[in-house]
Amino acid sequence: MEIPAVLIALFLRTFLYEPFSMEAGSMMPTLMPGDHFIVSRLAYETGPPARGDVVVFRLPTDPSVSYVKRLIGLPGDEVQMIDGSLHLNGEAVPRRRIEDFVTTDRDGNSLQVARYVETLPGGRSYEIVERSDTGFLDNTPSFRVPDGHVFVLGDNRDNSLDSRMPSQVGFIPESNLVGRAAYLWPDPEAGAASGFEVID
């Protein structure tokens, strides 16, 4: 007896993987508006969340809305931004300046933004963009992550609604995690090559 393809697809989407699309720019340069990506729903059934994971979660203030951000803080961690630099448990997280990130605004004008490689404790690295180190969210109180929660940031640090804003996002209950973003399908209209890429 053959299992209909639609049932297989439904099973995969319900229990294993779920497709999402990126609508905003809060995760540039990792995810661009128009990118499609696959979330592993089983990722945290087989292991705990890890610092550096790109995660999809249900917004605590409105569980009907899903966000995608990078997991930075685990339960017990202290997270703080000081002059645009991420601090974790009282230590500055190293960041290394690389070539500027070049993109376009809504009017098609070219924009250059400072790009860095940030490296978390344990050695996990990823790219972030930062327009300045003096923005609204570049200096914050110290946040201690409570038990059963995580702290998330956007890779586009000056254009992200994330855990730095307690009344709108705040700490994310681990039960709100949908899964880990695992595979990227870049937007072909943006000139990206076709094919899945592993999300780091």
C-alpha angles and dihedrals in degrees: 000000000000120000111228114249091235090060091050090050091048091050093049092048095045100044111015117020138010129192121229135176129218113237103169136044100242094111099046129166093025095047123020127203106273095029117131121212140180122233122209105224092189095054094100096037088069100036143003124271114272133211109264097030116137102228139187115215141171110253108251092221093049115016091190088071122075124205132189120214141142118271108235108159132046127197110300095019121128113221126189139160115221118182090336094309121118114235122195121191091344096310127104112244107233117248126183123204115234133171116317119268110242121206139143132250126229090276093054095254117146116248129192118203129183111258127200139181108230119199121201125206106284093040103273110149135190138158126263133180125221126185093193141340095235102063130125094273099035094092118042141158117265110271119206109204110230125225113283094021140092135207120231136193134185117242087229090069100188095045107045135104102213146129091312087077106063097184094053105031114348123155115354118227109231087232088065093060110112093188147283121300102241111166133031128210103192121219106267091202088065090059095258121151116255123248138071120292126194111247111231 
